[in-house]
Structure formats: structure tokens, C-alpha cells
Amino acid sequence: MSDEHYFSADPSVAFQRAPVEAEVWGHELRLVSGSGVFAQGRVDIGTSVLFRETEPPTGGRILDLGCGYGVIGLACAVVAPAATVTAVDVNQRAVLLANENAASLGVADRFTASLPEEVDSAATYDEIWSNPPIRIGKAALHDLLLAWLPRLAPDGRAVMVVGKNLGADSLQRWLGEQGFPTERIASAKGFRVLETRRA
């Protein structure tokens, strides 16, 4: 299955697990990815840029939005023992793999992956980290961000990586127009790292 179908709720391709070794913020993570889930068998370039160009969180309530097999949220949980991480994805395999990876890394007490509708609608977050699913289309992406960015705590921030050729600059402008001032904090390998705050 190609990556463009990773946002299927229940992928039809046969489920095969594939190991991934990721070095993130100075930590080596041994993870398992799978067919029908974004970036099977690898850490994609955008996520690699996100790790390389940012400082890790130090704690708080963190949301990994569009978590895939969990690499971003799991990295947050590993580097920040004071953090509690909620990870969400519409892909049921992604949720399964992310929770399995949390157990194998010993952070399952502070990391929970769920389908979006399973998350407490009243929950708020100090930070949102995401390599958002741009390929779901602009309208669906905007709906996704407008559903989750309002859950930022008053002093919270979102850190996202978006391909320049996939509309990072127009997304930055649009977020500002929606009341979420957004700054480009890094640019590398054709990707922008954006930091969004509540107005």
C-alpha cells in the first residue's frame, strides 16, 4: 500500500510488521511499523527534520496528532519523563502499533494512542506535535487543525512539520488568519517547521 492511503481507517492490505530504528533527540528507539501505516519501515524525511530542528519538550500534556506508529509521541515520552502523551490517528493499525511500541519502550503508563473519537473532548494540551496528514486534502486538513488546535492550553503551542511544496507557507498564513499566530522556526530539506500559538 502506498503512503497516500495511510489515512484509511481500516487499511485493506495484509498487515505485516516492519522494524524501525530511530535516533531522536539523542535517544535510540527500536520501534515497529506496519503495512497500511504511514512511513512503513522508516522514519520519513519530514519527521526527521522535525526532530533535528527542534528542542524536545520537557514535560506537560502532549498531543501527537496523526501519530502513525507513534514515533513523535513516543520520542516525547522517552525524552521527557514528566510528560503525559496522548496520540491520535484514524488508522486502527497505527493506534495498535503505537500502543505496542509504548509497551516495548516502557512508557505505556504515560503514552496512550486512541482513535480521535475515543479522546476526552474536554482534554487540553500544553503542546501538540505533528507531521500532519497533508494528503487528506486542504479542507479536511483545515477541519482537523480547527478541531484540535483550540484544545491548546492558554500558553500552549503546536509544533508541526510541513513540506514547502505541500503548502507550508499558505498553511502558515491560514493559521494566522484563524487566530493561531504561526512562526516558521526552521526550514530544511524542503520542509518547514512551524510553531503555532493561541492568540
Buried (B, 14 or more C-beta within 10 A) or exposed (E): BEBEBBBBEEBEBEEEBBEBEBEBBEEEBEBBBBBBBBBBBBBBBBBBBBBBBBEBBEEBBBBBBBBBBBBBBBBBBBBBEEBBBBBBBBBBBBBBBBBBBBEBBEBBEBBBBBBBEEBEEEEEBBBBBBBBBBBBEEEEBBEBBEEBBEBBEEEBBBBBBBBEEBBBEEBBEBBBEBEBEBEBEBBBEEBBBBBBBBE
